[in-house]
């Protein structure tokens, strides 16, 4: 087994150097406001990705719908309907 990195001669592999994960280190002198700001930023990132995926799924079917079908399609996403 090789002990070096093919990209950087004489260095360890990426995982051995710790580059296989990202770690967020907080200094103990940071106040709660800074921690809350980081948490809010991370939460916003997740929401942004989810919204864009939802828009993509809706747009994938939009080309094949007439007006009545479009209304039924969007209404079915909001609440289940029976007998239509």
N, C-alpha and C positions, 0 to 999 in steps of 0.2 A: 504494500500500500504506500502511495506517495505521501510525503509529509509537507509538500509545498503547494503553492497556488500556481496554476498554469498561467494566470494572467500577470502575476507579479513574482518574479523569480526570488526565491529565498524567503518568501513570506508564507504565513499560514493561510489555510482556506478561509473563505468568507465566514462560515459558521463559527470557526474557532476564534476569529477576531471579534465575534459578536455582532456582525453586520446582518445576521438573519432575522433580527427583530429590532423594533424601535421602542425605546423606553423614555417615558416622560418623567424627568427628575424634578422634584419641587424642593426648593430650599426651605428649611424650617423657618426662616425669617419672613417668608411670604405671608401676607395676611389672607383672610378668608375671601376678600373681594377678588383677589387675583385668581384664586382657585375657582371661584364661581364664574369668572370671565372665561377661563379655559373650558370649563364644563359647558357653558352656553355656546361657545364656538363649536365644540365637538358635536353638540346636539343639533345645531344648525346645519352642519355638514351632512348628517344622516338624513334630516328632513329634506334637504335639497335633492339628494339622490333619489329618495323615494318618490318625490313629486315628479321628477323628470321621467321615471320609469312608468308611473301611472299615465302621464300624458302620452307616452309612446304607445302603450297598450290601447288607449282609446282611439288614437289616430290610425292605428293599423286597420280598424274595421270601418272607419268613417266613409271610405270611398264606395262601399257596397250598400249603403243605406239610403232609402228614400225618406221623405219628411216624417211619415208616420212611423216607419221603422226606426229612425233615429231617436224619436221621442220615446219609443218603447225601450230601445237599447239603453238610453241614459236613465230612464226611470227604473229599470231593472237593477242598475248599479246602486241606486239609492235605497230601494226597499223591494223585497220580494213581492211579486204579483201572482195571483192565482186566477186561472180561467181566461187568460187573454191569448 
